[in-house]
């Protein structure tokens, strides 16, 4: 199984800050990497797919980059509504695996 | 627009079975891939299985082999996952999700989840 590892596991930042979350795969997954945002009590929401493609309707302050085994999710200017847990997910091979998540708190 | 509807909650005893449902609308039922993902309390997301409902084609993780069954009802556009021999470790929120394009494992659409509590 491909292991997905987030860094950091939690993060606290202020409105307007630029933050970056990293996701590392245990082997190369090309660009088969997707990012989700999950708020408490809600289903995950797709933000970024294929490492860097912004899902329709997602604010442009969200961006993704990377290929191979190292990927990043960047939020360019944090907003209060960005408080959530963010998960990466590889869609390269079975079984599909998710990272353990990064919890983002807005100060 | 694709919508996936799941029931709110189930409470089951250890050793029993549960049949979870996922009703789809907004697309041709069953010809696409439907995925089941679960999330234990305070934990991350765990992919369980992928199924093409009307074809009965499934892929699932080894840990559920022999314990999970998938069925579908085309008349109601509903997919079912039955999980047997429940233990407390099966306590979780169970989501169904649809990928787009089908087979991409990029989960654009999610149900609201069903809470399963396994307790004596």
Interface residues (C-beta under 8 A of the other chain):
Chain A: X34 X36 X38 X42 X43 X44 X45 X46 X49 X50 X55 X87 X89 X91 X94 X95 X96 X97 X98 X99 X100 X101
Chain B: X35 X44 X45 X46 X47 X50 X59 X61 X95 X97 X104 X105 X106 X107 X108 X110 X111 X112 X113
